[in-house]
Structures are given as C-alpha cells and as structure tokens.
Amino acid sequence: MVIAQSGGPSMVINASLCGAVAAAKGKAGAGKIGKILGARHGILGILNGDYVDMRKISTRKMDAIARTPSSALGSCRRKPSAEDCRAIFENFKKLNVGYFFYIGGNDSADAARIVAEEAAKEGYPLVCWHIPKTIDNDLRSCDHTPGYGSAARFVACALRGDDLDNRALGGVKIDVIMGRDAGFLTAASALARQREDDGPHLIYLPEVPFSETKFVKDVKAAMKKFGRCVVAVSEGIRGKDGVPIGAKLGSGEKDSHGNVQMSGTGALGDSLARLLKEKAEVKRVRADTFGYLQRSFPGIASDVDRDEAFGAGFVAVAAAVKEAVSGTTMTGTIAITRKKGRKYGVNYEWRPIADAAKYARSMPREFIAKNGHDVTQAFLDYARPLVGELPPCEII
Amino acid sequence: MVIAQSGGPSMVINASLCGAVAAAKGKAGAGKIGKILGARHGILGILNGDYVDMRKISTRKMDAIARTPSSALGSCRRKPSAEDCRAIFENFKKLNVGYFFYIGGNDSADAARIVAEEAAKEGYPLVCWHIPKTIDNDLRSCDHTPGYGSAARFVACALRGDDLDNRALGGVKIDVIMGRDAGFLTAASALARQREDDGPHLIYLPEVPFSETKFVKDVKAAMKKFGRCVVAVSEGIRGKDGVPIGAKLGSGEKDSHGNVQMSGTGALGDSLARLLKEKAEVKRVRADTFGYLQRSFPGIASDVDRDEAFGAGFVAVAAAVKEAVSGTTMTGTIAITRKKGRKYGVNYEWRPIADAAKYARSMPREFIAKNGHDVTQAFLDYARPLVGELPPCEII
C-alpha cells in the first residue's frame, strides 16, 4: 500500500494519515496489506521513489504526528499526466503496490480519479481511494470536510480577539480569510460573536458578487450603528465578471490545476483598506490577511475535526480492503454525512471519487443572509459542532 | 482612584487592570481608596467624563476579564497637552480623584509622566503611577514587559506551524512580525525551533541595518542548505538611513506621539516577496503579516505573563498608596526585574516614570547573533520562561 498527502496542508490531515495507517496495521489490513509506504510530497514521491516505511514508525510517534499540523509526508500541487501515471504504475509494479490512498481536496481527488482511470485503462490492478481533506470545506461529496473545523476554529478565535481589539481602538478592521471558491471559512468568522454588537459586522463571501459601492455603503452604515466596524472578507470575493478581485491584484502565479495564487499576499486587504479611506471617509482602517496561520497553527485544532479526520482515514482503508476483496469496487472516496437528529454525529460512506473531484461546492443559499453580507442561523447551527467551544471573552 | 488603559492592546493588559482593582478593593486600598473609576479609552474617557464604576463589577466577571484579550476599558493613542491636563485636573477635582493609574507602553508612560508633572506644576495633589504593558518588550525600566510573553507565545506557535507548512510545500515563506523599534517579538520566532533544520532559518531585527543584497544572499544560502527557507522579519527593519522600510511603503499615517503606522498592512511582506522572486530566483515565495492577531488572539496567553501582568497592576496600587501615605513619592512606574539564580522568578520594584517613558529599549547586543540574521542562546534562555511550553510537533 502507498499513501500520500496532496494540496494545501491542514491542522488535521496528519490525523487522516494516522487513521489510514492504523487501519492498515490493524484488523482491516491483516493478511491483505504488507508494506505501508508513505510517499513524500504526494505523487512526486512516487515518481521519485521517495518512500517512508510507515510500519517502522512507533505508535507513540504516530500519535504525536496526528496532533501535528501540516502534511507530515510533505505535499505537492501536481495534476498527474498520462505519462506520470505510466511512471507511477511502473514504480508500483516493482514494489508490488495494490493499494493507493491519496489524502487531499478536490484537486487531489481529481488526481486520484485520473490515477484510477489510467490504471483501469492500462490494466494495472490498483485499488485507488481518495481521503477527503480541505480547510475550504468545498468537497461536493461531504457534509463537511476534515480540516475545516480546525481552520474555522482559528478564524472564529481570531475574529473574537480582533473584534475586542477593534472595540478598544475603533475604526474599521478588515480581515481577509482563505477560501478560493467557497465562503465556508470566512462564514465561520460569525461564530466569534457572543453579543449583539460583536463583530464581524460585515461578512463578504465569494458566493455573493462583490460591489465596491455596496461595500462602502455597508461600512458607512455599520460605522453609524456601532461606531466601529469589523469586516470578514473571503480572499475569493469576485465582482460581477466572476473574476476573483484578489487574483487581479496578485502575482498571477498558477499551479498545474490552473488555480491562481491568492494566499500569501496582503494585496486584497490593502486595496480594500485604501478604498475605505478614500470613499468611506474613515480615518483608521487596518487590514490583516490571516494567511497560512489558518491551516497550520498548532495547539488549537478542533477535537471533533481531528477525530473525524482520523475516522475518514481509518474507514477509507478498511472500506477499500473490504470492497476490493468482495469485488464490489476498486475505487472510491469517503463521504462524511451528518446523522439526523439533535445529537451531532457523522457517518462515513462510500462515493465514487468523481463526486469529490475537480468542481468545488459553494455555500448553499440557505446559509447566506439576504442582505448579502452575513450568514444565517442555519449556517451557525451547521458549523458550531464542527468548531467546538471557543474561549469565552468578557467585556466591561 | 481613576484607572485607564492606553496604546496597543495586549492579551494580558486586562489582567493588570484586574490586579490594580483587586488591590484597590482589598487591604491596600482600604480606608484610602473610595470609588474606583475606569476611564473608557484612556485619557479621552477622563476628558469626556466617561467612567465605569469598577466596584460594581463582580469578582467572577473580573476573573473572566483578566483572561480576555484586548483593553476592556478601551484605549487611545493621545499625548496629553497642557490644556488636556488642565481639563483632566478639573474633572478630577469634581470627582475628588487622588490616584491615577495608566496602563501602557512607553508612550503611555510618557503621558503619565506629563500628567504627573503638570499636576505638580498646577499644585493638584495627584498620586500618578504608570503600569507597564507592551508586546514590544521595549520598556527600558523592565527586564521584560507584561504582554510580551503572550505575544511571543503566539509568534513562536505560529512559526512552529508555519515552518511545517513550508516543509510540506517548499519555497520561501516570509513572516512579518510586530515591533516598531525593538526586535524582541520577532526574535521570539526562534523559540519555534525543535530540530536543527527547523525554521525560522533567517531572522531580521530592527537593531541590525537591513541590506537587500545581504537578504537575497542569505536566502539563497538557506535554500541551498535546507532546500527551503522560512524568514521572520520585524515590521521595523530599517536600512542604513535608519528609516523603517515598512514606513516608506505604508500610508504615512501618524499618531499624536509621532509614530508612523506600520501594522495593519501587508506592504512590507509583499515587497520583500517580490524582491526574492526577482533577485533570488525562487519560484514559490509567500509572505504573511501576522498583524493584530499577535496581540489579541484569545486562549493562548502565557500563564507566566498573565500572572505577572496581574502582579504589576496589584503592586502598583499597593505601592502607590504606601509611598503616598508615607510621603516618599507621589509618582512612579513598576519595574519588573528578574530574580538571580536558576529558578525563574521576578521582583516588582519602584522606578521613576521617566525610566519607562518615551524612548524605547532595543535588543541588547548579546541577544543578536554575529551573522546579523539570528538570535543567540542567551536570548533563548531569556525568553523561554516568559513564553512557556509550546505544543510539541513531530515530523516524519
């Protein structure tokens, strides 16, 4: 078996790795899975023959890795070509690899789909599964995605503190939050609120076309109402033309899946701050871009999220072996669905990889407030159990 | 008694407020201090007569406030003029105020010094004390300053996670950290390291003149050695001309103490990233500016820092009453000094306010590595007890 991690790291993607390895080392893999190889830097590790023997890592060390943010095996953003796939199968053949697990988001699911399809075409007998991960929460196959709850927890904590900072010094504070196509992570900023006048007072999502005129008007209205204003903005906000505003301001750099770089720069926040200083006549405007801290900050992961990430990895390996042995399917992804009823709980279910691949999911309409700059109670109810309790903050 | 908070908020400035109020409500204030008034937004609250009756706030609520980041009474950045002072004393006279405590950094200490001097000139009998606070750790009167340990903890945690993120995806990562004049907070990034090849690999402080040529050379060398590079840069880095580079790139906005705005914009990080893309021939360069999260993130304050912040507030009120009653002095600041010996501990001592006021302290030479882009073991030994244990992170 080969396992690898791909795409943007998260705080709990290592928990999925540990879950998958635990299943492979345990009952599920017994007699079916021999070597457990971790490929470094996703499919690049396979192409370069750069493997780690995961059976040699102690359970104690694996437990520590499950609590460590980022991708312990390293990551990549590579869309495999047909040629890549042939090289992968040649490498797999030499090592007698029958199982391949790829942990990642929609682009990584697409990579796994390509590998599975090419394997079928080439007649290479490969059991190929995708394990879900993305802080963006935009996989179409899942109610929510491992990695989201922890990043959302970071964002909600950050906004709770930053709102207090804005209470102390006033003016407008803009916080730019990750999420290329979907507003779920930016929306989580609303969980920061404890009191009616707590920020964020305005929330802008990629799902709602962004208008500079409306933005300036909204900020003026909030300043009038609250005497201050905290704004949560998705890095993916786009105008009516559908082109992300941040992408226009950035370096134009693209990865091999065609995604334009948006994180790792403060350009969008700075540009919005300039706009407000000029048009909204606010003297004190500050902008922070949360950047990579959202996905990598140690020690604050959501417990529910970490448990589910582990579960997704574990179930993927167990299901892959079971379905392959029974001859049902050679390929799939793990969908996380929510149990019905009052008490929060999830099921792990099989879906075709294509259900998670390529196209991202947007925030559903019922989660977006009608005014276009807030979220609904339905979203708060949806997100709260994923994030857990936040540090309480008191005001005078 | 009137108490107020001033300057940039911190994660533990409320603990100082609570310490001061606890002393005033307790033995120290018994029979000496009647009403305890919290002025909202520093001296602006005094000028506007905007007070909170601190005796009416329950101990339970005060405990929660001590654990809440930012300045619960609100803050300001106002240097009091002679006219302001006259208005303050008029207000104080009406309310029969004999004690004034101002919690803040060097500018706030300067404000307290001005108020104390003007009171003496006007013949208004005011006991006026400064209580130290600043995440920058740049008060000349203190071994270290309440607020620093917690902000340093945020920075060290952030770098520990961000270094793992860089391990996963490679390239250069630049993190811009607060600290207008002193490099203490940026230097704390070095506490993130657990292993020899852990980042940050390069640390740039305001105390060492910044050269673009050396920077590019340093990054190239680190890329060659580690195959990746994490850089911690102070927002206050300056060239040979002594002018902060970030200030040249920013809005030019100044507060009434003459400080140019540097935080709340990603301009410095973006500019350094562009430089590396052009000159160091690195393809993947990302820059994050930690911004206000460093001083306001809830739930991760350093316990030692919170305890000392409370202690500084408590001792200030107790000492102020004692010295005023005995006729020794009407004014002072609390200096935090470190006990000699192996076991970490501090003393709280009296100093004239002028010792904390106006001029900032820089990192001492023995804390800066000779290569100009790192810190020394002496700094790590100095900073570690202030920050506490960090979440352990494991790699494969």
Interface residues (C-beta under 8 A of the other chain):
Chain A: Q5 G8 P9 M11 G38 H41 V52 I57 K61 A64 I65 R67 T68 P69 S70 S71 A72 L73 G74 S75 C76 R77 C157 A158 R160 G161 D162 L164 D165 R167 A168 L169 K173 S251 S263 G264 T265 G266 A267 G269 D270 A273 K277 V285 R286 A287 D288 T289 F290 G291 Y292 L293 R295 S296 F297 P298 G299 I300 L390 P391 P392 C393 E394 I395 I396
Chain B: Q5 G8 P9 M11 G38 H41 V52 I57 K61 A64 I65 R67 T68 P69 S70 S71 A72 L73 G74 S75 C76 R77 C157 A158 R160 G161 D162 L164 D165 R167 A168 L169 K173 S251 S263 G264 T265 G266 A267 G269 D270 A273 K277 V285 R286 A287 D288 T289 F290 G291 Y292 L293 R295 S296 F297 P298 G299 I300 L390 P391 P392 C393 E394 I395 I396
